[in-house]
Amino acid sequence: DTPMSDAAGDAAAFGELLEGAFVVKKLSFPRQQGTELGNYPDMGLEDREMISVDWTQSGVDKVLDPGADDEAQQMGGGQSGSGATTLQQCLKLFTTPEVLSEQDTWFCGRCKSHVRATKTMGLWRLPKLLVLHLKRFSDEGWSREKVDTLVRFPVERLDMSPYVQGPQDGGTVYDLYAVSNHFGGAGFGHYTAFCKSPADHKWYNFDDSSVRPCSEESVVSPAAYVLFYQQRGAAPPESLQHVVASHRPIRSS
């Protein structure tokens, strides 16, 4: 086989995987009911029209591995991680001094030679909103793999004081308010989000056009990709204050 034939085979397999996986609709404003477009005919759009692509349940089942049980699908898909770790362990490793390899030597201006220096990553000052990006993809040579290891992170009272080297006058304790999730593999996937309402303080699962309540326990899963924390005691960002002031109950769909 040639690389070209391998690529064609991969494309065909990918096409079979997505067969019936989503529904394409044409929406016109201000009406939102939409007209299904079947097998994707001419999608010419008029003024105030848009294309909507929604996953079907069969499509979600295919992407998340139809052989997995319901709990495994909810927790992150087919690839299984190796054990579990904690966010505190990740932060400790991130701030641990690292001796550079022979391939990454540093030129010392004092001794005028390349030496294996020690590199240390650290945090000098903490923001009011803390965004933590978990490494979910591993690159080894020409291959790229999805990392599904469960990282246990606190929903409340994340203490960042052990990792800060500068002034700590703004507070070091954080509470989680949102999580961005990734389901699937390194080549394709699906994103959802868990968000805590600043108005009713309840958690909701956002999956495309679907919004439904969820438990606090379900927020911690192997699908977690980006974590959003807010400094305890800090006022909500100005962009959210009008949402809190004009709060109306969220209707699940």
Residue pairs with C-beta under 8 A, 6 or more apart in sequence:
14 188
17 62
17 63
18 59
18 62
20 56
20 58
20 59
21 55
21 56
21 58
21 59
21 60
21 62
21 63
22 53
22 54
22 55
22 56
22 59
23 36
23 53
23 54
23 56
24 36
24 37
24 40
24 43
24 51
24 52
24 53
25 34
25 35
25 36
25 37
25 51
25 52
25 53
25 54
26 34
26 35
26 37
26 43
26 45
26 49
26 50
26 51
26 52
27 34
27 49
27 50
27 51
27 52
28 46
28 48
28 49
29 48
29 49
29 50
34 52
37 43
43 51
45 51
54 208
54 209
55 63
55 190
55 208
60 190
61 73
63 77
63 183
63 184
63 188
63 189
63 190
64 73
64 77
64 78
64 183
64 184
65 72
65 73
65 77
65 78
67 78
68 77
68 78
72 78
74 218
74 221
75 150
75 221
75 222
75 223
76 148
76 150
76 181
76 183
76 221
76 222
76 223
77 146
77 148
77 183
77 184
77 185
77 222
77 223
78 185
79 145
79 146
79 148
79 185
80 148
81 147
81 148
81 149
81 150
81 222
82 149
83 149
83 150
84 149
84 150
84 151
84 152
85 149
85 150
85 151
85 152
86 151
86 152
86 153
87 132
87 151
87 152
87 153
87 154
87 158
87 227
90 134
90 151
91 160
91 162
91 163
92 162
92 163
94 121
94 163
95 120
95 121
95 122
95 123
95 163
96 120
97 118
97 119
97 120
98 118
98 119
98 120
99 116
99 117
99 118
99 119
100 106
100 116
100 117
100 118
100 119
101 116
102 116
105 114
105 115
105 116
105 117
106 114
106 115
106 116
106 117
107 113
107 114
107 115
108 114
108 115
108 117
122 163
122 165
123 160
123 163
123 164
123 165
123 166
124 164
124 165
124 166
125 164
125 166
125 167
125 170
126 160
126 164
126 168
126 170
126 171
126 172
126 231
127 231
128 170
128 230
128 231
128 234
129 228
129 229
129 230
129 231
129 237
130 158
130 160
130 174
130 228
130 229
130 230
130 231
131 226
131 227
131 228
131 229
132 153
132 226
132 227
132 229
133 225
133 226
133 227
134 151
134 224
134 225
134 226
134 227
135 147
136 146
136 147
136 148
136 182
136 225
137 144
137 145
137 146
137 147
137 186
138 144
138 145
138 146
138 147
144 186
145 186
146 184
146 185
146 186
146 189
148 222
148 223
149 222
150 220
150 221
150 222
151 222
151 224
152 220
153 176
153 220
153 224
153 227
154 176
155 175
155 176
155 216
155 219
155 220
156 175
156 176
157 173
157 174
157 175
157 232
158 173
158 174
158 175
158 176
158 229
159 172
159 173
160 172
160 173
160 174
161 168
161 172
164 172
170 231
171 231
171 232
171 233
171 234
173 231
173 232
174 229
174 230
174 231
174 232
175 229
175 230
175 232
176 196
176 219
176 227
176 228
176 229
177 195
177 196
177 198
177 228
177 229
177 230
178 193
178 194
178 195
178 196
178 227
178 228
179 193
179 194
179 195
179 219
179 224
179 225
179 226
179 227
179 228
180 191
180 192
180 193
180 224
180 225
180 226
180 228
181 191
181 192
181 193
181 194
181 221
181 223
181 224
181 225
182 189
182 190
182 191
182 223
182 225
183 189
183 190
183 191
183 192
183 223
184 190
191 225
192 205
192 206
192 207
192 223
193 205
193 206
194 203
194 204
194 205
194 206
194 214
194 218
194 219
195 203
195 204
195 206
196 202
196 203
196 204
197 203
197 204
197 247
197 250
198 236
198 240
198 243
198 244
199 243
199 244
199 247
200 247
200 249
200 250
202 213
203 213
203 214
203 215
203 216
203 218
203 219
204 211
204 212
204 213
204 214
204 250
204 252
205 211
205 212
205 213
205 214
205 218
209 253
210 253
211 250
211 251
211 252
211 253
212 252
212 253
213 250
213 252
230 236
235 241
236 244
